[in-house]
Amino acid sequence: MKISAKVECGIIALVDIAVNSANGNIVKVASISKRNNISAKYLEQIFPLLRQTGIINSVKGASGGYVLSRPSSEITLKEIVNALDNTILSNNSFSEKLMPAVTEAISMCLWEPFTDYMQKFSENLTLKTISDKFSEIQDQLTEEPMYYI
């Protein structure tokens, strides 16, 4: 499955906000951009979509930036993906020029079950789960090796 850069960068940015706003901090676009090597201008195109769908809130002013609108445990992958590209988790449709019996059979055997599975999976995967896994991996990478003598 191939997802757009917008969805990928949006998920990365939200994980960054979730991890870095855990103590009530406001996360700046420039910080997200620098930590994740994503263009700040590109993030500024993504964030309005996330704000309009109620996933993040913007904080205005000199110390402004972004925070999650609610706990990361209440934000699902489905909500994030649909905010950024509502075609990924939608039902597929074939061209009307193709043989209807074949396309119906393919839809019923392949695309409908696949889409149902992906929607259920993405409804159950939260931003908190992804953020916690990121923090766990990050902690493992930054641990000092222990030497025994």
N, C-alpha and C positions, 0 to 999 in steps of 0.2 A: 504494500500500500504506500502510495506516495502522498505526502501532505505538502502544502505550500509553505514557503519560507515565512509567510505571515503567521501561520498557525504555529510553526516551530518556534519562531522568535517570540511570539506572544506567550507561549507556555514557559519558555525560558525566563522571560521577563517576570512573569507571575511567580515562578519559583523563587527568583531573586527577591522580589518584593516580600513574599511570604517569609523567607529566611531572615532578611535584613530589617523587617519591620516587627519582628517578634517582640521586641521590648518597647513597642509603641513609637519607634522611629519612623520618620518620613523618609521615603527613598526617592532620591533624585534620578532623573533620566540619565544625566551624565555619569552617575555612579553605575547604573545598570549597564549602560553602554560600555564603559571601561572594563567592568568585571567580566562581561560576556562577549566582548568583541562584536557588538552589534551597533550599527550606526544609530546615533541619537535621533537623527532625522527620520529614520525608518521607524523607530520606537514611537516617535511623536505621531506617526500615521496610524499605528496600531492602538495606542492608548485611548483615543476617542471611542473606538468600537467597544473596548472593555469597560469604559466609563458609562457609555450609553446603555449597556446591558446590566449595569449594576454590579459588576465584578470588582471594580476599583473606584476609589474616590480621589479626586485631585485636591491638593492643598495649595492654595494660592500664597503668594508672597515670596520674600527673599529666601526664606528657608522652606519653600514649598517643594512639592513632589507628589508622590503617590503612596497610598495605603490601600490595603484590601478593604472592601466595603463590609465584610463580615468575616468570621473565622474561616481559615483555610479548610477546615473540616466540613464546611457547608458549601464549598465551591467544587462542583464536579467537572471532570474532564469534558463531559458532554456539553455543559454550559459554556465552557471556554471555547471549544471547537466550534460550536454553533454561533458564538458571538463573532468569531473571526472568519469562518467560512461555512455557511449553513448547507453546503452541498456535500460535504464529506460523509456525514452520517445520514443522509437522506436516501430514499429508495431510488435505485437506478431505473432508468427507462430506456427502451430501445427506440430506434427510429421507426416510424409508422410504415416505412417502405419495406421493412423486413418481414419475413414469414411469421404471422401472429402465433401459430401453434408452437413453433420452435422458441420464439422469444418468451412466450408464456411459460413453457416448460423450464427454460433456463432461469427465468425469474423465480419460479416457485421452488426449484431445487437448489439454486445457488444464491442469487442475490437477496431474496427475502430472508432466508435463514442467516446469511452472513450479516446483513444490515441489522437484523434483530439482535444478534449476538453482540455486535459492535456497540449498539445503542445501550444495551443492558450493561456491558462491560464499562462503558464510559460513564454511565450513571452511577456506578459503584466505586469508581476510582476518583478520589478527591485530591485536591491540590495539596492537602496536608500529607497524604501518603507519598506523593512525589517529592515534596519538600523534605520530609523526614528521611527518605532514601538518599536524596542528595546530600543532606547533612551527614548522614552515616558514612557515605563514600568519601566525602570531603574530610571527615575526621580521620578516616583510615589513611588517606593520602598524606595528611600532615603530621601523623604520629611519628615521633622520633623512634628510630630502630633501637631495640634493646640489645645491648651487647653483654654477653656472659663471659666471665673469666674463670 
